[in-house]
Amino acid sequence: MTALYPGDIVLLCTDGLWGHLSDEQLVHELSCARSAQETADELVQLALDAGSDDNITLQVLRLDSR
């Protein structure tokens, strides 16, 4: 188990996403100031643009400071 704190971001995804994007691309997109939905949409588009022909399933969770 890992403790989560305000400001943390969690990405759960299938290989249709991570198999086509580099760690650097994932970190960059997750660190942009956007909503979780906008980030998810952008990650799907980037994977499709990179040639993913597999199903792409993902969940982005941003823990806010409230």
Steps between C-alpha positions, in 0.01 A plus 500: 500500500601854431371805682347769280517870576345820365660582169568136408385370163416135433481351151346157446520383140519211260782422260308673223623820665831432674624275221505798265608793715833554672533556873606855422184562296281361778670712766474811284130453428414414861683807629313746276246725670182342362206310636526123534254461210698731272819312586336165429368626166844630401671173598256298289557729202879478537486119512280491190735742322792271596330210326320316777258251351422334832219599732594799719356505848616743765407684815670819621457590866616839627494545876423861580592680819149534640 
